[in-house]
Amino acid sequence: MIHPEQQRRAYLQAMGIDVWLPRDAGAPAATAAGTEAVAPSAGAGLDWPELRECVAACTRCELAASRSNTVFGVGNEQADWLIIGEAPGAEEDRRGEPFVGRAGKLLDQMLLAIGQSRDSVFIANILKCRPPNNRDPKPDEAAACREYLERQIELIQPKIILAVGKIAAQNLLGTDDPVGRLRGRPHDLGGIPLVVTYHPAYLLRSPSQKHKSWSDLCLAARLAGGSGA
Ligand code: URA
């Protein structure tokens, strides 16, 4: 296991932070703040291969017409950590894999800092298909895709869900609150602790916010009960 101080340094270095930041020992207890439960979905009962097939053939919304590939998600099907982002971008659409661009590289560094990797966690998105011109997902698109994500959560049974960015957080928690108000405290998604943090693409644009993201990762690690971050 990676020592917490090593993790802290690795993360801060990866994120370009060179100031000392205290680990927030006084973080809130793991009480459920969010209330949104994961409702049983029409995908209930599908196993991994069936679910993959279903997603690959999906035509539930208009994004099916413009996508090159569906982006099912990658990683460990029994992961402790489930990372949920927004939607595939151009590169993800081309490769059929989430978070493979610049933001993805930063996400990889963030994972490394908490002793995780792309192979140890599972990474998915609110949408499995790319919205044209990287526009925000429409509510009907998110709704059409939701049961796939819900089934993935049921199959994985993660110890912690990390929602990266506004779209993921707001969709999962059913709120319009901004990330600034949702981050820094535990939420609950059908009995699974959920932590909100900034999207890596935002962190690339706003490096001054990186230390907050580190604090969120430490909180998530504590809730997951594994890493001593
Ligand atoms: N941003 C996301 O939210 N997800 C991806 O897969 C890529 C970029």
Residues whose N, C-alpha, C, O or C-beta is under 5 A from the ligand:
A	BS01	URA	G85 E86 A87 P88 G89 E92 P98 F99 N125
